[in-house]
Amino acid sequence: MREVKITKESVELYKILKFEGLVSSGGEAKTIIDHGQVLVNGEVETRRRKKILSGDIIEYMNKKLKILPK
């Protein structure tokens, strides 16, 4: 599991997927979220703009990100 530090509390899900290189673009991030391919804290998340907070765990294609405060 990779740890990701965020500089501000509550970052949108699709942005984290894009900025952390799990997808190549924001459009791709939105598509995989729409299709239910992303888990947040073990549950399918279909809201593109879901606010991600410290302590959340994001999973996509057997990759996990744990969100930590900076």
Secondary structure as the mmCIF struct_conf table of DSSP 4:
data_model
#
loop_
_struct_conf.conf_type_id
_struct_conf.id
_struct_conf.beg_label_comp_id
_struct_conf.beg_label_asym_id
_struct_conf.beg_label_seq_id
_struct_conf.end_label_comp_id
_struct_conf.end_label_asym_id
_struct_conf.end_label_seq_id
STRN STRN1 ARG A 2 ILE A 6
BEND BEND1 THR A 7 GLU A 9
STRN STRN2 VAL A 11 GLU A 12
HELX_RH_AL_P HELX_RH_AL_P1 LEU A 13 PHE A 19
TURN_TY1_P TURN_TY1_P1 GLU A 20 GLY A 21
BEND BEND2 LEU A 22 SER A 25
HELX_RH_AL_P HELX_RH_AL_P2 GLY A 26 ASP A 34
TURN_TY1_P TURN_TY1_P2 HIS A 35 GLY A 36
STRN STRN3 LEU A 39 VAL A 40
TURN_TY1_P TURN_TY1_P3 ASN A 41 GLY A 42
STRN STRN4 GLU A 43 VAL A 44
TURN_TY1_P TURN_TY1_P4 ARG A 48 ARG A 49
HELX_LH_PP_P HELX_LH_PP_P1 LYS A 50 LYS A 50
STRN STRN5 LYS A 51 ILE A 52
TURN_TY1_P TURN_TY1_P5 SER A 54 GLY A 55
STRN STRN6 ILE A 57 TYR A 60
TURN_TY1_P TURN_TY1_P6 MET A 61 ASN A 62
STRN STRN7 LYS A 63 PRO A 69
#
